[in-house]
Amino acid sequence: MTANSKIARKTLHDELLPLLHDMIIDGELRPGSKIHEEALCARFGVSRTPLREVLKMLAMTGLVRLLPNKGASVVRITEKDAEVLIPLLGIIEAYASELACARIDETELSHIAAMHRQLVDHHGRGNEAGYLKTNRAIHAAIVAAAGNNMLSRVHHLVDMQLYLAPVARKLVPQWDEAVHDHEDMLNALRGRDGARLATIMREHVRHKAIVIRRAFDVRKALGPTAKRSIP
């Protein structure tokens, strides 16, 4: 089901919630933008009651801000927020990596390897949207392989928040470096080398931090035009 489809059955968790979640994470609903309820209701064929229930759920995950008598908007995180979240993401992914290497099975490993091939393909074709979505899925799968549901939930929350940070992708893509990191991640997983994978993950998050910080610098330099230039 695509985001342009009308929802036939009003099942919040199964349909409307993931649709709005993806619209935010994929950048269709941009950080800081007002959420136009009437337009979304018409688009998905729902009333305002289920839509507002979903917005409340998204507010609990930190993706949406509810404003009294003013509706809702997509959260835009600050540079200070990012400075807190980035090292936290590194700690979570490094810890999960050690656990994953100790317990990952061949099915999980094959799934991650298949996603890695998709990532490389997206990179080669310059498919930014596909690359970013696959990248998220790989990191989530590695954390999931740790076998700790609470760890996966916390990772998901932190990762989602960082996707609301500005990213000047065309100015600092660093895709080649990131793909190289992913090659190393896969090799460490195959070798069940938890210490090595944890080190790679921390360095990979450090690269992410550089991109995000540069994007904040660009936003400050652009001033009022930043909203039109950087998501």
C-alpha positions in Angstrom: 0.0 0.0 0.0 1.4 3.4 -1.0 1.1 6.7 0.8 -1.3 7.8 -1.9 -3.8 5.1 -1.3 -7.0 5.6 0.6 -7.3 3.4 3.7 -10.1 0.9 3.2 -10.1 -0.3 6.8 -9.5 2.2 9.6 -6.9 0.2 11.5 -4.6 2.7 13.0 -1.7 0.6 13.9 -1.7 -1.5 10.7 -2.2 1.2 8.2 -2.4 4.9 9.1 0.3 5.0 11.7 3.1 3.5 9.6 2.0 5.7 6.6 2.4 8.9 8.5 5.6 7.6 10.2 7.2 7.0 6.8 6.1 10.3 5.5 8.0 12.0 8.3 11.1 9.8 8.2 11.3 10.0 4.4 11.0 13.8 4.5 7.6 14.2 2.7 6.5 15.9 5.9 9.5 18.1 6.6 10.9 18.9 10.0 9.3 22.0 11.4 6.3 21.9 9.0 2.7 22.2 10.1 0.7 19.0 9.6 -2.4 19.8 7.5 -5.1 17.5 8.9 -7.8 18.2 6.3 -5.4 17.4 3.5 -4.3 14.1 5.1 -7.9 13.1 5.9 -8.8 13.6 2.2 -5.7 11.8 1.0 -6.2 8.7 3.1 -10.0 8.7 3.3 -10.2 8.9 7.1 -11.9 11.2 9.5 -10.1 13.6 11.9 -10.6 11.3 14.9 -8.3 8.4 13.9 -5.8 10.9 12.4 -5.6 12.8 15.6 -5.1 9.5 17.5 -2.2 8.6 15.3 -0.7 12.1 15.7 -0.9 11.6 19.5 1.0 8.3 19.0 3.6 10.0 16.9 4.0 12.7 19.5 4.9 10.0 22.1 7.8 8.9 19.8 9.1 12.4 19.5 8.3 12.8 15.8 5.3 15.2 16.2 4.7 18.2 18.4 1.1 18.8 19.4 0.2 22.5 19.9 -2.8 23.5 21.9 -5.5 25.0 19.6 -2.9 25.1 16.8 -2.9 21.5 15.6 0.4 19.6 15.1 3.8 20.0 13.4 6.7 17.8 12.7 9.5 18.1 15.2 12.7 19.9 14.2 15.5 18.9 16.5 18.1 21.4 17.6 21.9 21.2 17.4 21.9 20.7 21.1 19.5 17.8 20.7 21.7 16.2 18.1 24.8 16.6 20.4 23.0 14.4 23.0 21.5 11.9 20.6 24.5 11.1 18.4 26.8 9.7 21.2 23.8 7.8 22.6 23.2 6.2 19.1 26.9 5.2 19.1 26.7 3.6 22.5 23.5 1.7 21.6 24.8 0.4 18.2 28.2 -0.6 19.6 26.6 -2.5 22.5 24.1 -4.2 20.2 26.8 -5.2 17.8 28.7 -7.2 20.4 25.5 -9.0 21.4 24.5 -9.6 17.7 27.9 -11.2 16.9 27.4 -13.6 19.8 24.0 -14.8 18.7 23.3 -14.0 15.1 22.1 -17.0 13.0 22.6 -17.7 9.3 19.1 -16.6 8.4 19.6 -13.1 10.0 23.1 -12.9 8.4 21.8 -13.7 5.0 19.1 -11.1 5.3 21.6 -8.4 6.3 23.9 -9.5 3.4 21.0 -9.2 0.9 20.2 -5.7 2.2 23.8 -4.7 1.9 23.7 -5.7 -1.8 20.7 -3.5 -2.2 22.6 -0.6 -0.5 25.5 -1.0 -2.9 23.1 -1.0 -5.8 21.3 2.2 -4.6 24.7 3.8 -4.1 25.8 2.9 -7.6 22.6 4.3 -9.1 22.6 7.4 -7.0 19.2 6.4 -5.5 19.3 8.5 -2.3 15.8 7.6 -1.1 16.4 3.9 -1.5 19.9 4.1 0.0 18.7 5.9 3.1 15.8 3.5 3.6 18.0 0.4 3.2 20.6 2.0 5.5 18.1 2.3 8.2 16.9 -1.2 7.7 20.4 -2.6 8.0 21.2 -0.8 11.2 17.8 -1.9 12.7 18.5 -5.5 11.7 21.9 -5.5 13.3 20.4 -4.2 16.5 17.5 -6.7 16.3 20.0 -9.5 16.0 21.1 -8.7 19.5 17.9 -10.3 20.6 16.9 -7.5 23.0 13.5 -6.0 22.3 14.0 -3.0 24.7 17.3 -2.2 23.0 15.6 -2.2 19.6 12.9 0.1 20.8 15.3 2.6 22.3 17.5 2.4 19.2 14.4 3.1 17.0 13.4 6.1 19.0 16.9 7.7 19.0 17.4 6.9 15.3 14.1 8.4 14.3 14.9 11.6 16.2 18.2 12.0 14.3 16.3 11.7 11.0 14.7 15.0 11.9 18.0 16.7 11.9 19.1 18.8 8.9 21.2 16.8 6.4 22.9 18.7 3.6 23.3 15.5 1.6 24.2 17.2 -1.7 26.9 19.2 0.0 28.5 16.4 2.1 27.2 13.0 0.8 30.1 10.9 2.1 28.4 7.9 0.5 31.6 6.1 -0.5 32.9 6.2 3.0 29.6 5.0 4.4 29.4 2.1 2.0 33.0 1.1 2.9 31.9 1.1 6.6 29.0 -1.2 5.7 31.4 -3.6 3.9 33.4 -3.8 7.1 30.3 -4.2 9.2 29.2 -7.2 7.2 32.6 -8.8 7.3 32.8 -8.4 11.1 29.3 -10.0 11.4 30.4 -12.9 9.3 33.4 -13.3 11.5 31.3 -13.0 14.7 33.9 -10.4 15.7 31.9 -8.3 18.2 34.7 -6.0 19.3 35.6 -5.2 15.7 31.9 -4.5 14.8 31.4 -2.3 17.9 34.5 -0.2 16.8 33.2 0.1 13.3 29.8 1.2 14.5 31.2 3.9 16.7 33.3 5.2 13.8 30.3 5.0 11.5 28.2 7.1 13.9 31.1 9.6 14.1 30.9 10.0 10.3 27.1 10.6 10.7 27.8 13.2 13.4 30.2 15.1 11.0 27.5 15.2 8.3 24.8 16.5 10.7 27.0 19.1 12.3 28.0 20.4 8.9 24.4 20.6 7.9 23.7 22.7 11.0 26.6 25.0 10.1 25.2 25.4 6.6 21.8 26.2 8.0 23.2 28.9 10.2 25.2 30.3 7.3 22.2 30.4 5.0 20.0 32.1 7.6 16.4 32.6 6.4 17.0 30.6 3.2 18.0 27.5 5.1 14.4 26.1 5.2 14.3 26.1 1.4 17.8 24.5 1.1 18.1 21.9 3.9 15.4 19.5 5.2 
